Amino acid sequence: MIMRYITKLLSLLILVLVVSACSQPQLVSLAGRTMGTTYHIKLVPNKHLPDEQLLQAEIDMALERVNNQMSTYRPASELSQFNLSKAGQRTRVSQDTILVLQEAIKLYEQTDGALDVTLGPLINLWGFGPEKRPIKVPSKLDIDIAKAKMGIEGVSIEPGHLVKHNSDLYVDLSSIAKGFGVDVVAAVLDKYQVSGYLVEVGGEISVKGHKLDGQPWRVAIEQPDATGREVSKVISLKDMAMATSGDYRNYFEDKGVRFSHLIDPRTGYPINHKLASVTVLHPSSMSADGYATAMMVMGTEASLALASELDLAIMLIEKQPHGYQIHYSDAFLPYVQ
């Protein structure tokens, strides 16, 4: 009798523990597609959040708005309308587009032109843009003609408008707009007072707070390998964005020579150095995205010098004859475990 009572008591205790465990809050996970890639979000739930479907719909709408503002693949986007405008014409744009262009101009100046959002003619010439023309190595004359159409001074910003001063100017914000998209999603979650989240769009990341169990968010930095996804380093992040740029996936080959999709706007040719991957930590995903792209163009020494000057946290992975060499800026060292 006593044993039967103890058995029932234990069974009841186990049931209570199971129910209690099942009732514990779980991380909310959302995923979808945007900007020609995917997004993944994990967040700590709270009482301020709407239903998951409503939250995802709001996030999708926010990302769709960025596409309608800055995509060069959408003819009706604000940026496409600007690119189609004539010299002297004013194009009405959103404050978001102005914000991203202002950041791009700042990074152009800081990187001595390594990040140039008027690179569009060269991107299209080399076959990496929306025109999708046949892939071939352009001639020196074709490159010079494309470069003559470029120049950040060919666009000026007025309240609510962009003004084109060169009819051939073509602005492409793809090097920075995806990071801005991450910041837009983070702003939606901040509006609902989410204490912890990880937002990832096409590899660009923004992290806030901690996970449900109080542990930090841990993110992997990939080894630059076109054939696999080997991890080079895992770091813990809090209240920080991370962007990584590399030349090891998007490229084409011609007569045994590999041409990266990352083009140096100063020379007109794809990059050709040992730097294979750049990871940048910054409070803004938009800024991290832009710096990572620029530093892939700049190379190892110039990137480390700029990181020292601006106190940027960067990790560089350099190709070597028998593997890879990793370089860290001083500001990145606290993240190395």
Stockholm file with secondary structure:
# STOCKHOLM 1.0

chainA/1-337         MIMRYITKLLSLLILVLVVSACSQPQLVSLAGRTMGTTYHIKLVPNKHLPDEQLLQAEIDMALERVNNQMSTYRPASELSQFNLSKAGQRTRVSQDTILVLQEAIKLYEQTDGALDVTLGPLINLWGFGPEKRPIKVPSKLDIDIAKAKMGIEGVSIEPGHLVKHNSDLYVDLSSIAKGFGVDVVAAVLDKYQVSGYLVEVGGEISVKGHKLDGQPWRVAIEQPDATGREVSKVISLKDMAMATSGDYRNYFEDKGVRFSHLIDPRTGYPINHKLASVTVLHPSSMSADGYATAMMVMGTEASLALASELDLAIMLIEKQPHGYQIHYSDAFLPYVQ
#=GR chainA/1-337 SS CHHHHHHHHHHHHHHHHHHHHHTSCCCEEEEEEETTEEEEEEECCCTTCCCHHHHHHHHHHHHHHHHHHHCSSCTTSHHHHHHHSCTTCEEECCHHHHHHHHHHHHHHHHTTTSSCTTCHHHHHHTTCSTTCCCCCCCCHHHHHHHHHTCCGGGEEEETTEEEESSTTCCCCCHHHHHHHHHHHHHHHHHHTTCSCEEEEETTEEEEESCCTTSCCEEEEEECSCTTCCCEEEEEEESSEEEEEEESSSSEEEETTEEEESCBCTTTSSBCCSSEEEEEEEESCHHHHHHHHHHHHHHCHHHHHHHHHHHTCEEEEEEEETTEEEEEECGGGGGGCC
#=GC SS_cons         CHHHHHHHHHHHHHHHHHHHHHTSCCCEEEEEEETTEEEEEEECCCTTCCCHHHHHHHHHHHHHHHHHHHCSSCTTSHHHHHHHSCTTCEEECCHHHHHHHHHHHHHHHHTTTSSCTTCHHHHHHTTCSTTCCCCCCCCHHHHHHHHHTCCGGGEEEETTEEEESSTTCCCCCHHHHHHHHHHHHHHHHHHTTCSCEEEEETTEEEEESCCTTSCCEEEEEECSCTTCCCEEEEEEESSEEEEEEESSSSEEEETTEEEESCBCTTTSSBCCSSEEEEEEEESCHHHHHHHHHHHHHHCHHHHHHHHHHHTCEEEEEEEETTEEEEEECGGGGGGCC
//
